[in-house]
Each structure stands twice: as structure tokens, then as C-alpha cells.
């Protein structure tokens, strides 16, 4: 199918993009890599009269270390995140999740900001961003604000971004030395999306017990989430308790059901992949 008619505008800066969004209101839509928006436009599930292209705003494509944090611009491509030396060295969990997105063509075009703003329930980044406790910067006509990852994903394809606002960057504290991490997913064969994806980050104390445990899960419910029940079940416990802790991965979650998997199967996938991700992260923490 073909999208309905629209006018195309190319912004040269965040300020110019915000001005265009203000001018066009509900008829305006941002486009970056286009992998999320174009398909739904072709299906006419979205019919914006104006597209505001921010792919040329180079200030949004940087990856840099600032005041002890790794700051990734919203226009950084998945491939740039995957291959960035600073991300690979200090945010390995994010680099690993980026490497599992789609295929090489998708990773060369899609952007981290577009992915999280679209908030597809099967997207890969959110699990890692939640486990890494990322902070998302959002800019609008009223100024800039920073939203913690736990407060960013609100519901199915719904985030804390208000109309007329733009996600401009995501900031992370580097993963401290000695912490193990892993991102694993059950891949939908055709699209590569996560039927369930789990990001785990763990640290072992001097006694050998799990001192820090963070687990982000995507694909299971309408929105990605921190698996607090898993974290609580493993924190302060011996690594051997990972299997028992993983059994809580789907606690309190209304699992999605579709042509690819029933709710029961997705819940079981969440438990299995949480165990695997925890075991992989613990193996790294030990080494």
C-alpha cells in the first residue's frame, strides 16, 4: 500500500524541528530512520500531513563521554551504538542489545531515539536501558527535562514524550568493573523482534552473594519493565538461586498473546530467558 499524501520538511536543528512541530500540531510527525513510521504510514494507520525529518541534525548523532556519563544522541544509529568503542568498553550491555536488532540494513538506518520513542513492545533497547537505569532527555517549547527509564515507558507504544517534544539523548553511568551482564532474546524469525528479551546486570559481593541485580524484560507485556520480583528474589542470595529467582519473571504481568505465541508461552519464555541471562551475567561477573 501507499501512504496518504504529505508534505516533507527537513530540519537543520532541534530548535527548527520544534518550531515545525509547533506549527503543524497534530498534523506533524517526526521521522528519523523511518523503520517504525513508514510501515504504519503505508498501512494508513498513521496519516500525518507533514513529516519533519531530523536525520540531518548532526548534533543528535554523537556518542560521547560527558562528566562521567556516556551520552548517546537520539539520532545515533543502532550500528553506531553497536560499534562505538566507548559503548563497547563501558556499556557493553547496550552494545550487545544493539547488535541483535533486525539485520545490518536496519541497524545502519534505524536510530536509538526513534526506537525508544516508538516504544514497540517487542523492541530490544528498552530491556537494556531499564537494566542500565538510563536517563532520557526530552526537549520541547517549554525547555528540556530528563526522565528516568523506569518512568519513560508508560503503555503500549506510549511514552513520557508529550506532543511537540523530541527525545534528544540518553545518558548512562558506565557499568562498573566487575559487574556481569547479558542480553538474550527469543527472536521472531521473520522480523527479528524480541518475542521476549531479557537484559541482566549483576555484581557479586566479597562473600560471593549477588550484591546488585537489575533485570529488564521486553516483549512479554504491553510495555517493557524492570523485573523487580526477580531482583528482590536474588539480591543478597547465592548465584545458585538464579533459577528460583527467574521463576518470578512474569509475576504480575498481563502477557501478550498473538499469532506468534500464546500468553502462557510468552510467560514461560520470560522465565527461561531470565534464567539464561542471569546465568550468563553471573558467569561474566565471576570472571
C-alpha positions, 0 to 999 in steps of 0.5 A: 500500500501507499501512504496518504499524501504529505508534505516533507520538511527537513530540519537543520536543528532541534530548535527548527524541528520544534518550531515545525512541530509547533506549527503543524500540531497534530498534523506533524510527525517526526521521522528519523530512520523511518523503520517504525513510521513508514510501515504504519504510514503505508498501512494508513494507520498513521496519516500525518500531513507533514513529516519533519525529518531530523536525520540531518541534525548532526548534533543528535548523532554523537556518542560521547563521554560527558562528566562521567556519563556516556551520552548517546544522541537520539539520532545515533544509529543502532550500528553506531551504538553497536560499534562505538568503542566507548559503548563497547568498553563501558556499556557493553550491555547496550552494545550487545542489545544493539547488535541483535536488532533486525539485520545490518540494513536496519541497524545502519538506518534505524536510530536509538531515539526513534526506537525508544520513542516508538516504544514497540513492545517487542523492541530490544533497547528498552530491556537494556536501558531499564537494566542500565537505569538510563536517563532520557532527555526530552526537549520541547517549547517549554525547555528540556527535562530528563526522565528516568527509564523506569518512568519513560515507558508508560503503555503500549507504544506510549511514552513520557514524550508529550506532543511537540517534544523530541527525545534528544539523548540518553545518558548512562553511568558506565557499568562498573568493573566487575559487574556481569551482564547479558542480553538474550532474546527469543527472536521472531524469525521473520522480523527479528523482534524480541518475542521476549528479551531479557537484559541482566546486570549483576555484581557479586559481593566479597562473600560471593552473594549477588550484591546488585541485580537489575533485570529488564524484560521486553516483549512479554507485556504491553510495555517493557519493565524492570523485573523487580520480583526477580531482583528482590528474589536474588539480591543478597542470595547465592548465584545458585538461586538464579533459577528460583529467582527467574521463576518470578519473571512474569509475576504480575504481568498481563502477557501478550498473546498473538499469532506468534505465541500464546500468553502462557508461552510468552510467560514461560519464555520470560522465565527461561530467558531470565534464567539464561541471562542471569546465568550468563551475567553471573558467569561474566561477573565471576570472571 
